[in-house]
Amino acid sequence: MTVTVERGGRGGGRIVEAHHRAKSPRRPRDSYALFLLPGALAFLAIVIVPFLMNTGVSFTEWQGVGSPKWAGLANYRELMDDAEFWASFRHSLFMVLAMAAVPTLLGLVLAAALFDFVGKHFGSRTAAVLRACFYLPQVLPIAVAGIVWSWILAPDNGSLNELLKAIGLGSLQQDWLGDPDIALYTVMGVMVWVQLGFPLVIFMAGLQRVDPQLYEAAELDGAGWWRRFWHVTLPQIRPEIYVVLLWCTIAALKVFGAVYVLTKGGPGGATNVPSYFSFTTFFEKTQVGYGAAISTVLTVIILVLALVGLKLQTRAEDAEQGVVR
Amino acid sequence: MLTARSRVMAAAAAVVSTTLLLASCGDSDSGSSDGKTLKLWHYEGPDSAMAVAWNAAIKEFEKTHPGVKVKFEEKGFEQIQKTAPMVLNSNDAPDLMEYNKGNATAGHLSQQGLLTDLSAEVTERGWDKKLSAGVRTTSQYDAKGVMGSGKWYGIPNYAEYTMVFYNKDLFAKYKIAEPKTFDELTAAMDTFVDEGITPLANAGAEYMAQQYLYQLALSKADRAWVDSYELYKGKSDFHDAAWTYGAETFADWVKKGYISKKSTGTKAEDAGVSFMQGKSPILFSGSWWYGRFAAENKFDWGTFLWPGSNMTLGSGGNLWVVPKGAKNKELAYDFIDITMSKKIQNLLGNKGGVPVAADPAAITDPQAKGLIADFNTLSERDGLAFYPDWPAPGFYDVLVSETQKLITGSAKPDAYLDAVQSAYDKGVRDQ
């Protein structure tokens, strides 16, 4: 099959299958549409319709049962002045750091180290085992991981504090999840552990498709490990980096399970995040209208971030391929 | 353009997909209204006194109702708490369900018209005569969903109250006698602190911490104060003498080391385990721990009511409620009737529960006798003061969060009382 890239023109750059075009007058997307239909319907039923319903509810005052009362923008006005809501969003930014930025950076370094060093010196099987170990937290249900971590981090007799005492660092013992000054950082640490495996696996898969000749050429030119990483690895796996950053940022903005199991937003609201705040507003306070307003704002923010991320990714890929849109 | 064939296929796919989606969104069980099935939900742990008693009640029910099957589904407390309004508003509602009592829970559902008014059955079957005034409070709700008066929307089969659980072996080891007064209790705690032991098991991340504070406030309160707070029969001022004493004493106890600063993030289970492992000599909590301590404690232990206080936390237990949409209401009433029978009530009492209609002579277990005697003492002096989180939906989380700040010292008692007052006023207003 011949694949060509059309540049410019009325429709902009697009990939067309020249062979198919010559053989059949029907455009490929006509036959694909049928396959997309069930997915599109499911998307409509379980994402779009509930989102629109949720948005509708956010303009009401409602306790979840009985008749909702129209409240206009009152919930959104209340949201703007709600210190707890803004605090939860500030915590979300810390979660983005812990679940997107740090795992991406660490994942890059670890993936390169496993691929370049461990794989070459200890064999690909060793690298695969280590990769699986890093990925394990992704497979564990967050409820299980959270309970285990709450044992490890328990102030009295928790393994971490016991370990610190055993190695003579007793002065570093902390009430990891109970001290409002450090609880958020502790949850962030757990989330780095949870999240690290995902970028690592994606980056290692990305590294396998990089042409080894590029590395050989760079090596022949006298480039050291760092230069090869910077000038070959990073540009080559840029699409994977975009995907990982986008995916992890969205995961960070809607993080819920870990906060629910580890701290329930405490102590004193120190680890509250928008999704947990929304959950308690819905189910504890039964302020469904207000909870819906929180969810709507959260969804819009995630949507905007996702669209911006996708746009940036497409632009970068186009620039790389020389496609003009 | 799609060809005609493609359009037909697309339309067929759309119809199939939509049908599947709608089927998945629709009700999975339309229930039975044939009078042959009693659909029953409760969330008591399988080893608890209540579950043992109710399992016996199920057997009794099936014996007395030949051909009727009890379809029991075990649920979690949180599960029912969070989803009850939605479930009760659907076709999936059971015929009989255990539900949490109080204004923000059963009261809220009754106000929304989701529960059956049981008043006629209560009179006809004589359930009202079996329940004492304190226990009955949580069964009746007025048109605004406030407990204490109005129609009957639930029946409790047991009661619960808080008490001081103490490790007799540890008290003996440090030559401390069982405290009879509040001063003796604090003196005992001083001795433990001097020995490097944190005396009180506490859980800042869950209900336990707020219950310590509420108990301290209750020691300076009376029935009118409780009625103002829980039944809105007056204005609750969180800067009054009782609340101020509660908050200041609680903060002081953290400073003195009676309560660990490290208990901010711990859960009730951690506190219970700490007591069971003999690490904390004292735990103040509810009768729901009793059966477990009886089964698992490896040391000699005892209980006493909070000294120096006429009132303590407690109420009728969780309620049997009959959803408005229940399909077999008569069967549900029959089941409640069986759980109120002497046979089942006596079993509940002997298994470490607090029955509401048992025959005192039939309770043979000595520890169970003591537990029930203390409840009777409380009942006679009208000492059940309910729970601090009941007055408004979401107030539980506020109390957890604010009490955590009091433990860490990030909020002073005055700021704590301000924050709680503001949340209480808003919660009550929004109800």
Interface residues (C-beta under 8 A of the other chain):
Chain A: R26 D30 S31 A33 L34 L37 P38 L41 A42 A45 I46 Q63 G64 V65 G66 A154 P155 D156 D175 W176 L177 G178 D179 P180 A183 T263 K264 G265 G266 P267 G268 G269 T280 T281 F283 E284 K285 T286 Q287
Chain B: M1 L2 T3 S6 M9 A10 A13 A14 S17 T18 L21 C25 Q81 K82 P85 M86 L88 N89 A104 H108 L109 Q112 G113 L114 G204 A205 S260 K261 K262 S263 T264 G265 T266 D270 S274 K279 P393 G394 Y396 D397 V400 S401 E402 Q404 K405 I407 T408 S410 A411 G427 D430
